[in-house]
Each structure stands twice: as C-alpha cells, then as structure tokens.
Amino acid sequence: MESLDTKVTRHETIAIFGATGTAGDGVLKAAMNDPDVEKVNVITRRPSRRIESGVASGRVEMTTHMDYRDYSSISGLLEDVDTVYWALGTSAANVTKEEYGVIHVDFPVSLATEWLSARKSGEMSFHLISGMGAGAESRMHWAREKARAEQELFDLADGSKMRVISYRPSYIVPSEERANFGHNLAHAIFAPIKLAVRSTVIGEAMLEVSARGNQLENGTILENRDVIKYGNGYRERRESGKD
C-alpha cells in the first residue's frame, strides 16, 4: 500500500447517510473517533443511540431529512461538505424490486447530483457501500441494482471534481456494542477467510481512502479483502502516528 506522507486534510467536513443501520453505525463510530474529521454531519430520518451520544458530546450535528430524492433543503449544508459516506440501504427481502431500485439507486444519485451543484469549490469524494456480488450481469436483482448505482455514480462524477469509490463488503458484522453472540460467532468463523467484516472496519477503510486523496481514482471498486486492507492500514497509520 502506498504510504501517506502528508497531513490528512481531505475529510475534514463529512456527511453520513444511513447512520442508524448496521454499516452506518460503524462508519459513524469510526468518524467520531478520527481526530482529523472536524465536523460530522449526520443526515437521517430518526436518531440512534450513537447519534444522540455524538450530538450530546458536540461531535455530531444531526439534520432530520425525510425526502431522499430531494435534497434542496440541505443544499447549504452540502456546500461545505468535502466527503460523503453513503451507508443507506435495506435488504431486498424488505421491499419490492421497484422500491429497492429507488432506495439503492435513485437516493444516492439524487444526493450526488445535488452535492455537485451545491459545492462551488474544493475536492469531493463520495464513498458508497455496495455489496459483494454486485454485477450488471448477475441473475440477482439486488446485485444488478447495486451495480447500476455504482455505474450511475461513476458516470455522474466522470470529468467533475467529485470521485466515487465503491465498497463491496461481504457479511457486515455490527460494531462491538451492537453485536450479539450470533454476530460475533459468524465473525469468528468467516473473518479469517475474508468473508466477514466489522462495520467499524468499513468506516476506517473509508477514512483511509479519503485520507489518500486522489491515490484512488473515480470508479475504483474495493472488494471485501481491499476493505479489510485499508481498514488495517488506517489503524497502523494511527498507531504509528504517521499522518
């Protein structure tokens, strides 16, 4: 992994979408613990225990937002954001195929479109949690929709000041505070063969990729092994103090 020999300055004001879910909670935890992140904006329909704790500590600013196909009401907030971590989503078992496409494609593409319009200057990086197995040729509808979201975002960012990085984790294990015995057992079994990843590791990987600026170009797809690699790199860098 290429070394990072400059001060981290590329993820100072972030926005997290989906922070109440399993993956988003881990991303939020990692962001709250990162001293280089100056401002953590959480855009959500409802609070969670971690969000409320972050707000109480002054580390998090929560914005209640209900329409995820129209972000004009938070355009002013988005103008100052340099990094978006998108963890919003649901299981295909919970919604119809049409609803799944709206949530996993229309929602993030609408946000990225509004963000590009709102941010007048400065670099922008959009970090999308997709999923292992995503692919345009897959027989699974959810996998095709995940791939469609990736491609529409990559195309939207092409030639702009925004770059989009997609993360394809396998089984996502909740943060330690939220995990139960079954979660931890699954992690113990599947993590050694790179088929499970803790949600906080996803957050750390996102922070590490953000810190590396344009080392990873628009359209980069990180599989589960890559997510673990960058998460490990983040912790090693923090422990060594080499920012």
JOTARA-V618015 format. One record per backbone hydrogen bond with DSSP energy under -0.5 kcal/mol. CO is the residue of the C=O (numbers start at 0). NH is the residue of the N-H. If there is no record, write none. Layout:
BEGIN
((CO,NH) (CO,NH))
END
This chain:
BEGIN
((2,4) (11,13) (11,37) (11,38) (12,81) (12,82) (13,40) (14,84) (15,42) (16,86) (17,20) (17,23) (20,24) (21,25) (22,26) (23,27) (24,28) (25,29) (26,30) (27,31) (28,32) (30,33) (32,34) (33,36) (35,37) (38,13) (38,40) (39,41) (39,60) (40,15) (40,42) (41,43) (41,62) (42,17) (43,64) (47,51) (48,52) (49,53) (50,54) (51,55) (52,56) (53,57) (53,58) (53,59) (54,57) (58,39) (59,61) (60,41) (62,43) (65,67) (66,69) (70,73) (71,74) (73,77) (74,78) (75,79) (76,79) (77,80) (81,124) (82,14) (83,85) (83,126) (84,16) (84,86) (85,128) (90,93) (91,94) (95,99) (96,100) (97,101) (98,102) (99,103) (100,104) (100,105) (101,106) (104,108) (105,109) (106,110) (107,111) (108,112) (109,113) (110,114) (111,115) (112,116) (113,117) (114,118) (117,119) (123,162) (124,83) (124,126) (125,127) (125,164) (126,85) (127,129) (127,166) (130,133) (134,137) (139,143) (140,144) (141,145) (142,134) (142,146) (143,147) (144,148) (145,149) (146,150) (147,151) (148,152) (149,153) (150,154) (151,155) (152,156) (153,157) (156,159) (160,123) (162,125) (163,218) (163,219) (164,127) (165,221) (166,129) (166,168) (167,223) (168,131) (170,172) (170,196) (172,198) (174,177) (174,178) (179,183) (180,184) (181,185) (182,186) (183,187) (184,188) (185,189) (186,190) (189,192) (189,194) (190,193) (194,170) (196,172) (197,200) (197,201) (198,202) (199,203) (200,204) (201,205) (202,206) (203,207) (204,208) (205,209) (206,210) (207,211) (209,212) (211,214) (212,215) (214,216) (216,219) (219,165) (220,222) (221,167) (222,225) (222,226) (223,227) (224,228) (225,229) (226,230) (227,231) (228,232) (229,233) (230,234) (231,235) (232,236) (233,237) (234,238) (235,239) (236,240) (236,241) (240,242))
END
